[in-house]
Amino acid sequence: MEALDPAELRRLVLAAVAPHIDRNILAARVAQEDRERARLRAVIAEADRALPGDGEQR
């Protein structure tokens, strides 16, 4: 059995899944995740400012 080219496999999977995706829900979820990531970055930055140390990653 031969393996499919990764680009062809991706195309086939996307074509099979696309009819089942609600683009409005997907867009809302991606936007929510973006907001959550931004908030997490802000929390980390705030903690780095509040904690004593030399700025190294913890």
Secondary structure, DSSP 8 states (H G I E B T S, - for coil): -----HHHHHHHHHHHHGGG--HHHHHHHHHHHHHHHHHHHHHHHHHHHHS-SSS---
